[in-house]
Amino acid sequence: MVEQVLVGVGDSVKKGQPIARLQSPAFIEAQRGLSQASVQSQLAKENLARDESLWKDGIIAESRYRISKGAAIEAQAVLAEHKQMLRLAGMSDAAITQLQSGNNLSSLLTITAPIDGVVLEKSVSAGQRLDAAVPMFTIAKLNPLGLEIQAPLAVTGKLKIGAAINIPTFHASGRLTAIGRSLTGTNQTILLRGAITKGTENLRPNQTVEASIATAAGGRAQWEVPNSAIARIAEKTVLFVVTATGFRVQPVEVLSEGAQSSVISGTLKGDEKIAVGGISTLKASSMGMGGGE
């Protein structure tokens, strides 16, 4: 039974930090089993040491020594099994070692965090009775965060593992870690995977974001942007870059165009914010001002 829940969803936890306490009569039996197995293992080791000495002195037959050796190995395996059972129950290695050195049995089990991370899910509450193997918490390490990107097939040949990835809206960045080999059935895109290492505190698992991937090709930096962000003014292809006072028109060159996004090159740093909606209004306003801000 759950006696106490010590953390909630969204809490940051450290490895070894108590996150819940349980009351379990079966836990006492598991501890008693460990204590008994520990005693038997120690006795088997002592018998083995004695018989090994007697065998070397020619006092006993080798067969008796081998029997003692087999018994010691078996006792050690039983002890390891009991330790693993307690680990699966949530008991720490330090608590197991302490239990072996004494006989302090307790029905109270403290569950600790297995890793540094953030609590994403909490499936238990105080007073709840638990069945075996029921998950209590979901804890995830959110740095680095994995990122999946659907990219047009045309651009993948220009990408390299390690290319910089930027998520400007959330001030996050990382590197490209994998380039898929198969196409999705409907939009003919390739799955890219990245690891975000900076700005992860601004992101959430399963969040949808807009990301750009920069590569070096022919001395020019390249970025992938949504097609909705691209406009054409006076035979020039442009983006509308956010400024302190509004937007500025930024000429770019489209290197390859996909169904939903395109790869562009231009005088950009890669961390700018760009407009992806209301482009017609911005275009009309820009043309009225002669292409300025």
N, C-alpha and C positions, 0 to 999 in steps of 0.2 A: 504494500500500500504506500502511496506517495504521502509522506509526512510534511514535506516542505519543498516549495519551488523557489529557487533563489534568484533566477534571472527571467527576463521576458524577451519577447521578440524585439530585435533591434539593438539589444545590449551587446557591447563588446566584451569578450571574455579572453582570459589568458589560459594557456595550457596548465592543467592541474588545478584550476579554480573550481571550488564547489559550485555546482549549479542546481542540485536537488538532493534531497535526503529521503530514503525509503526505509520502511519497516518490513522485515521479511523473516519469519521463523525458518524458512528453508535456507536462508543465508547462514544461520547458526550451524545447521547441519553441514553446509559446504565448508565452513571454517573448521569444524570438528574433523571433517575428513582430511583437510590439509594438515592439521596438527598430527593426526595419526600417521598419515603418509610420511610426514617429516621425521617422526620418531623411527618408523620402520626403515626409512632410507639411511638414517644415521647408524642404526644398529647393523644394517647390512654392510655399510662401509667399514665399520669396526671389525666385523667378522671377516671381511675380505682382507683387511690389513693384517689381521692375526694369522689367517690361513696362508696368506702369501709368504709371511715370514717363516711359518712352520714348513711350508713346502720347499722353500729355498734351503732350509736346514736339513731337508730330507726326512723330516719327522712324519709328514702326511703324504698321501698319494696326490699326484697331479689332478686326478679326477675330483677329489674333494675341493681343491683350490678352484677348479673350473666351476663347480657347483656354486661356491660362494661368490665367484665373479658374476655368474649369471643372475644370482639372487640380488646382488647389488645393482646391476643394470636394470633389472625389472623394478626394483623399489624406486630407483631414480626416475624411471618412466612414469610410474604411478604418481610420484610427487609432482612431476612436471604437468601431468594431466590435471591434478587438483589445482595447481596454480593457474592453469589456463582457464579452468572453469570459473575461478574467482575473478580473473581479469575480464572474462566475458560478462560477468555479473556487474562489473563496474568498479571493482576494487583495484586500487593503484598498487604498483610494485612495491612502493615504500610501505604501504599498509600490510601487504603480504609478508614482507620481510619482518616487520614488527610482530605479526601474528606468529611466525615461525619461532621467534625468539622468546615468546611468552605464551600465555594461554588466555588472553583477553578476548573472549568471544563476545560478540554483540550482534543484536538483530538489526541495528541501525547501519544502513549502507549509505555512504556519501558518494554521489555521482559527481565526477569532475570532468571538466572540458578536456577533450583529447588533443586539441590544437588551439593556437591563437586564432581568433576569428570573431565572427558576428553571428548571433542567433537569428536564423531566418525563420524557423518554425518551432513552435512549442505545442506539443500534443498531449500534455498532461496537466493536471491541476491537483491541488492539495486534497487529500481524502480519496483520490481515485485508486481503484485496485487495478493492477496491471497483470496482463498475461505475459508469458515468456516471449522474448524476441520482439516485443512491441516497441517501436521507436519512440523516444521521449522528446528529443530535440534534433533539429537540423542546424548544424554549425558549419559555416563556410569561411574559408580564408579569402578575403576579397581584394587582396593585393599579391600577385597580379590578378586582373580580371580577364577572362577569355572573351574575345570578340569575334563574331562571325559576320562576314561581309559577302554579299552577292555582287559579283563584279562581271561586267561584260566579257565575253570570251576574247574580244579583240585586244583587250588591255593586258591580259594575263602574261603574254609573251614578253612584255616590257617590265614585269614585276620581278623582284628578287627577294628572297628570304632576308629579313633584316631591314626591309624598307620602312621608313618612318610612317606611322599612322597618327593622324591628329583628329580629335573630336573637339573642334573649337568652341562649340556652344557650352560645353561642360569643362573646358580648360583641362582636357585629358589627352594623354598621348602614350604611344608605345611602339611596338615593332611588329612587322609581319612575320608570322612563325610557320605558316603552311599555305600552300597553294594546291587546291583540289585538282583532281584529274578527270572528274566526270561532270557532265552538264546536267542542270535541272531540266525537267521535261517540258515545262511551259515557257519560261522566259529565256532559256538558253544562256544561263549565267553559270559562273564558276564560284564555288564556295571557297572563300579565303578565311584563314584564321589568324588572329593576332593576339598579342598579350599586352594589355594596358597596364603600365607600371606607374604612371604619374597622373594625379588627379582622380584616382579611384574612389576617393571619398565623396566625389560629386556624382557618382554613378550608382545604379542599383542593378542587381541580377535581373535578367529578362527584359531590361529596358531597351527600347528601340531608339537608336541614335543615328545621326548622319556623320559619317567619317570620311576623311580624305587620305589617300595613300600617295606619297611623293616618291618618285624614282628619278634617278639620274640617267638621262638618255640624250646623247649628243650635246652634253653640257647644259641641258635645260631641265629644270624641275617640272614635274608633272603632278597633277591632282585629278582626282575623280570627283565630279560634282553632279548633282541632280540635273536632268535636262530642263526642269522647270526653272532653274536659276539662270539659264542662258538666254540672252536676248541679242537681237541684231539691229544695229543702228547705223544708218548710212554705210551699208555694206561692211560694217565691222561687227565682229562678235564680241560681246561684252558681258561682264558680270556687274551687279550692283553691290558694292562693298559698303558695309556699315561704317559711318564715321561719327564723330562727336556731334555733328550738326545735321546728320541725315544720311545721305548715300552719295558715293562717288562712282562714276562710270569707269570701269577697269577693262581695257581691251585685253582679250585673250585669244589664243589660237586653239581651235578644236582639233585634237590629234586623232581621236577616234570616237565614234558615237554609238551608243548602245540603245536598247529599248527604253531604259529608265534613267540612265546616267551616261555621262561622256567624260573622256579624259582631255584635260585642257592644259595649256602651258601659258605662262605669262609672268609679269612682274609682280609676284606675290610672295609673301613670307610663308604662307601655309597656315597661319593662325588667325587670319581675318574671318570676320563674320560676314556672310553674304545673304542677300535676299533670295528666298526660294518660292515666294508667293507674291502676288500683286505686281508682277513684272510688267504687265501692260500699263498700269497706272504710272509706275516709275519710268517706264520708257517714254510715255507721253510727256510727263513732267520734265524729263531730261532733255528731250528734243525741244521743248519750249524754252529751256534755258540755254540752248545751244550746246548741250552735252556736258555742262559743268555740274557742280554739286547742287 
